[in-house]
């Protein structure tokens, strides 16, 4: 199943749309509807038809231009007339009354197909999916097929998306078999309509024929956590560690210049990130470590990682770049590998297991010293 980021109109802030497109792609989305993001970052760009485009047509007489050249050459063909003849055959197969099919929708599909014969797609739910959208799409797609072209997909934007996708697939398979067009049976089905993580979970649970999902508002905005509680605090000044002291442990800073390591278990999953002072020796795989988990600093725990991955890398020092920045593709690949290694217990949508961050005993000792000195 492919994921398309379509949140440009809902993104917040002067750079919100570009940032959302870029980081959605890093996070695993396959493409974006943001053309500028495609131009600047090389992200694959995909789009769709708008309801307003379909509603702007009322009859086939409005279609201009009307002719399309066959892919292999030859005389131009009147596509509205060809689509109209195919519509009659499709309606007979689907047992749909031809008079119930919206002709403005058919005109919109034909006009789009003439302009983009290699990229024709249909938005099916402007009027009625089964009675109008599907017959009109199939008629135009079969007309294009007769001229050597292939439609690239359909989209749904309302209703029970999972159930409708199954019904649409049945119709596409019926048309493919009846008219002997094998590729018709596998035409991609895309959905949108305020898709959330819960929606994705429902699609997976119910089963569907969905091939691509467009996600906008719930991706580029953050309804569950509308602001990120990050603040700037000093941890060291001129080589001397410093501490912001507070009774609220969550708001207390961790002093000193630090580095950080990711610890992995025997199954290859990361189970903890460990902060250490910069001058401390690196922890070793297979070596028992005494640590303090943030939020439970009063207790010492013992862990033994099977693999230790240093996470801290310096790209800028004293205002100078000391290592080339990775490309967007390298960042995306790194992010995807990191996500795939996370334990399912940390990734599950409902009651995920918190991922712990800990400090070394030496770093905890420095913290305790500065706390004592500040009292």
N, C-alpha and C positions, 0 to 999 in steps of 0.2 A: 504494500500500500504506500503510495507516494503522498508527501505532504507539501502543500503550497501555501506560502505566506501571502495573505491578501489584506493586510491591515493598514495600508498607507493612509487611508482617510480617517482612521481612528487613532493613529499614533500621536503621542503628546510631546510638545516641545518643538523648538525650531529644527532640531536634528532628529526628532523622534522616529520618523519614518525610515530614514537611512539606517539609523542605529538598529531599529527593530529588524529590518531586512538582513542586515549584516550578521547580527548575532543569532537570528533564527537559523540562518544557513549554517553557521558554526555549530549550532546546537543540534543539527540533524535534518532540517527541512531541505527539500530537494530543489525548490525553485521559489521565485517571488513574482508578484505582479508589478513590482516597483521597477520601472524601466531604468531610472537613473542608477539604482543600486546595481542593476545588471551591467550598465555601462562603466561605472566606477570600480566595481569589485569583481566583475566576471561571473556573477551569480546567474545561473540559468533563469531565463524569463519566460513565464507562461501567463496566459490571460484567459478571458472568457467573454461571453456576450452579456450585455446588460438587459434587464427587463425593459428599460426605456427604449432601447434600440428596437426590440421586437414590437413594442406597443406603438412605435411611430409609423408602422405600415398598416394599411387597411385592405389592400388588394394586390394581386399580381400585376395589375396594370401600372403600378407605381415603380416597378423594378426597372432601373436603368443603371448601366447597360444591361442587356438581356442575353447576350451571346457569350459562349465560352468555348475556347478551342479545346478539342480532345488532346489528352496528354501526349499522344503519339503523333499529333499533327492531323491535318485534314481541314475540312470545312467547319467553320464555327457553328455551334448548335444553340438553338433557342432553349435555354435552360428552364425558364418558367414553364414552357409548354411540356418539356420532357418530365419535369418534376410533377406536373399536374397529371400526366398519364400514369406515372408510377404511383401517385397517391390513390388512384382508383383501384389499382391492383393490391396495394397494401391494405386499404380499407376492407376489401373483400376477404383477404386472409385473416385480418384481425376482427372481422365482423363488426366494424365500426361504421356507423352511418356517415357517409361523406359530407352531408350537410351540417354535421356537428363539428367538423374540423374548421378551425379558425383560419381564414384565407390570408389575413394580415400576418399571422405568424408564419405561414408558408412563404409569403413574400419576403419576410425578413430573413428566413433561412436561405432562400434562393439568392437574395442580394448578397448575403455574407459569403455564400459558396462561390459566387462569381468573383468576388474580390479576393477571397482566400481559399482557392480550390484545394490547396495542399494542407490547409489547416482548418477545415470546416468542422464546427462543433455546434451542438444545439443545447440551448437552455430550455428545458422541457416544461417548466411549471408556471409560465406566465398566465396560462389559461387553465387547461386541464391536461394532465400528463397523459393519461390513457386514451382519452377521447380526441385530443388534438396534438399535443406536443410530440408524442411518440410517432403517430402516423406521419406527421409533417416531416419530422427528422428522417425517418426511414425512407420516405419518398425522395427527399433531396439527396440523401446519402447513396441511395441506389441509382439515382440519375447520375451522380458524380462517378460512381463505380462504372457505369456504362461508358463514360468518357475516359476512364483510366485512372481516376483519383480515388483516394481513401479518406473517409471521414476519420477524425482523430478522437472524438469522444462526445459525451453528453454530460450535462450538469443538472443537478437537482438543488433547489434552494428553499424547500418548504416541505412540511408534512413528515410522515414517518419515513425517514431517509433509508434506514436499513431494509424495511419491508418493500418500499418502492424499488429499491435497487434490485431486489430479487425478481420482482414483476417485470422490470425493464429488461433484465437479462433474459428472461423467458421469451419476451417479444423479439429481442435481437436474435436469439437462437432460432426462433421460429422463422423469422425472415431469412436468416442465413441459410437454413436448410431448404426452405421452400423455393427460394430464388437462386439457390446454388452459389452462394457467396460466402465461403467458409470464414473469411476474416471478420465478417459481420458479427459473428457470435462472440467475439472477444473485444468488441469496441469498449474502450475504457469508460467507466462510470465515475464521475466526480460529484462530490456533494459539498455544500456549504450551508450556512445558516446558524451563526452564533455557536460554532463548534467549541466545546470545552474538553477538558480531560475526562470529565464524566461521560460526555458523548462518545469519545473514543472507546472508553471502557464498555459502554452499552453496545456499540457496533461489534466489538470483539465477542461479547457474551451472547448476543442474539444471532450472530452470523450475518453476513451480508455479501453482496456482490460489488462492493465499493472498491474502486481502484485508486482514487485520488481524493484527498480531503483538503479543502481550502479553509484555513483558519485565520481569522482577523482579530477582532476585538479582544478575545480571551488570550491571544498570544502577545500582541504588542502593548496592551495595557495589563495591569496587574491587580485584578479585583481582590485576590486573597491577601495581598500584601502591598497596599498602595504606595508605601514608601519603604525604603531600605534604610535600616537604622545604622548607618555608618557615620562616624565622626572622625575628625583629625586630632590626634593626640601625639605629643612627643614621647619617645621612649628613651632617647639618649641625646645629650647635649655636650658637644666638645669631648666626646669619649666617656662621659659620665652618665650612667643609667639614671633615669628618673621615672617617677611613678605618680599617676593621678590616684589619690586615695579616696575611697568612698565606701560606705557601709553596704552598698549594692554591689555584690561580687561581679555581676554581669557587666557593670560599667567601669570596673577597675581595669586599668591598663596593665599589660605585661611588659616589664622594663627590659631595656638592653637591646642591642643589635642582635637579631636572631636569624636563624635559618630554619627550614622546616622539611620534614621527611614524611613520606607516606609508607605505612607499614602494611604488609600483605600477609594473609593467612595461608594455610596449606592448600586451600582450594583456589588460590590465585586471586582472591577478592581483597581489596583494601579494607582494613578494619579500623584504622585509626590514623590521624595525622598528628605528628609529634613536633612540637616547637622546642628548639634548643638554642643556647647561646652560640653566637657565631664562632667563638674560639673553641667550642667543645668538639671532641672527636666525633666522627660520624658513627651512629649505631651500626651494628653488624648483624647480618642475617644469621639466625641460629643462636644469637646471644641474648640472654635474659636481660630485660631492661626494667628498672624501677621508674615508674612514671606517676604523675598526678593528672587526673582527668579534670578539665575545666568544669566547674559546677560542683566538683567533689574534691576540692583541693585539700581537704582535711584527711583524706585517705590515700595511702600509697598502694599502687597496684603493680603487678608483675606481668609483663607480656614478653613473648618470644616470636618475633616476626620471621617468616621464612624468606622474605625479600624486603629490601629497604630501597626506596626510590627517593633521591634528593629532589625536592620540588623547586627550591629557590635558585633562580638564575639571574645574573646581573646583566642588563642590557644597556643601562646608562649609569655612568659614574662621573661625578664632577662635571656634569653638563655635556659629557661626551658619550657617543655610542661606542660601546666596546664589543658588541656582537650584533650581527645582522638580524633584523627582525624577521620572523618567519612569515611566509606568505599566508594568505587567507586559506588556501587549500591545506597547508600544513597545520594551521591552527584547527581547522575543521576536522582533519583526520585525527589529530591528537585528542580533541574533545570527544569524538565518537569512540575511540579506543578506551578512553577513561570511563565514559558512561557504560560501555559494554562490560567493563570489569567490576562495576559496582554490584554488590550482593543484591539479589531480589528483595531481601528484607529492607534494604535502604531505598529501593526504587518503587515499592508498591504504593499505590495511590492512597489506600486507607491505612491509617495508623502505621506509617513507616517507622522503622527503627531508627532512632537518632544516630547520626554519625559522630563519634566522639573526636574531640581535639584535646591533646594532652601536652603537658610540659615535662621536661626532664627534672630530676631531683635537683640538679645544680641550678637550673633556672628558677625552680620553686624556692630554693634557698635564698637566691638574690631577692626574689619578691618578698619573702618573709623578713629579710634584713631591712629592706627599704620601708616596709610597713612598720617595723619596730622603731626605726629611726625617726619616723614621721609622727609618732605618738607623743 
